Amino acid sequence: MTTAHPVAAPTLELLSWVSARPRTYRETIEAWRTSCPRLSVWDDAIGDGLVAVARGGRQDDALVRVTPAGRALLEGRTARSDASS
């Protein structure tokens, strides 16, 4: 799925955070939930197909992972950063 809007810095931060090590759904929601409708990083990342939740038997076992689309955004950002150095 292609994002319909430019990728904001907080979204890239979420993707980097999730890709750094295995994250549970509970841990991710606690760290990234917000009550501000203008800052919907988690909802946008899910809706744009950048992260996915792999559910286990219990919600505590559910893992959040960066999808191939999310990884491509991260790799593109890294490539652009390296090129501008």
C-alpha positions as CSV (number, residue, x, y, z in Angstrom):
1,M,0.0,0.0,0.0
2,T,1.3,3.5,-0.8
3,T,1.0,6.3,1.6
4,A,-1.4,9.0,0.5
5,H,0.4,11.7,2.4
6,P,4.0,12.7,3.0
7,V,5.7,10.6,5.7
8,A,6.2,12.7,8.8
9,A,9.2,12.6,11.1
10,P,7.2,11.0,13.9
11,T,6.2,8.1,11.6
12,L,9.8,7.5,10.7
13,E,10.7,7.6,14.4
14,L,8.0,5.0,15.1
15,L,9.3,2.7,12.3
16,S,12.9,3.0,13.6
17,W,11.7,2.3,17.2
18,V,9.8,-0.8,16.1
19,S,12.6,-2.1,13.9
20,A,15.2,-1.7,16.7
21,R,14.1,-4.8,18.6
22,P,11.0,-7.0,19.0
23,R,8.1,-4.9,20.4
24,T,4.9,-6.2,21.9
25,Y,1.6,-4.6,21.0
26,R,1.1,-3.5,24.6
27,E,4.5,-1.9,24.7
28,T,3.9,-0.1,21.4
29,I,0.5,1.2,22.3
30,E,1.7,2.5,25.7
31,A,4.6,4.3,24.0
32,W,2.8,5.6,21.0
33,R,-0.9,6.2,21.9
34,T,-2.1,9.8,21.9
35,S,-5.3,11.6,22.5
36,C,-4.4,14.3,20.0
37,P,-6.2,13.9,16.7
38,R,-3.5,15.8,14.9
39,L,-0.8,13.3,16.0
40,S,-2.1,9.9,14.8
41,V,1.3,8.3,14.2
42,W,0.2,4.8,15.2
43,D,-3.2,4.9,13.3
44,D,-1.5,6.3,10.2
45,A,1.3,3.7,10.3
46,I,-1.3,0.9,10.6
47,G,-3.6,2.4,7.9
48,D,-0.7,3.0,5.5
49,G,0.5,-0.6,5.9
50,L,3.9,0.5,7.4
51,V,3.5,-1.7,10.6
52,A,1.5,-4.8,11.3
53,V,0.4,-6.6,14.4
54,A,1.1,-10.4,14.5
55,R,-1.4,-11.7,17.0
56,G,-0.6,-14.7,19.2
57,G,-2.8,-16.6,21.5
58,R,-3.0,-13.6,23.9
59,Q,-2.8,-9.9,23.3
60,D,0.4,-9.9,25.5
61,D,2.0,-12.2,22.9
62,A,1.1,-10.0,19.9
63,L,4.2,-8.5,18.2
64,V,4.4,-5.4,16.2
65,R,6.6,-5.5,13.1
66,V,7.7,-3.2,10.4
67,T,6.2,-4.3,7.0
68,P,8.2,-4.4,3.8
69,A,6.6,-1.0,2.9
70,G,7.8,0.5,6.2
71,R,11.2,-1.0,5.8
72,A,11.5,0.5,2.3
73,L,10.7,3.9,3.8
74,L,13.4,3.5,6.5
75,E,15.9,2.3,3.9
76,G,15.0,5.2,1.6
77,R,15.5,7.7,4.4
78,T,18.9,6.1,5.3
79,A,20.0,6.2,1.6
80,R,19.0,9.9,1.3
81,S,20.8,10.7,4.6
82,D,24.0,9.0,3.3
83,A,23.8,10.7,0.0
84,S,23.5,14.2,1.5
85,S,26.6,13.6,3.8
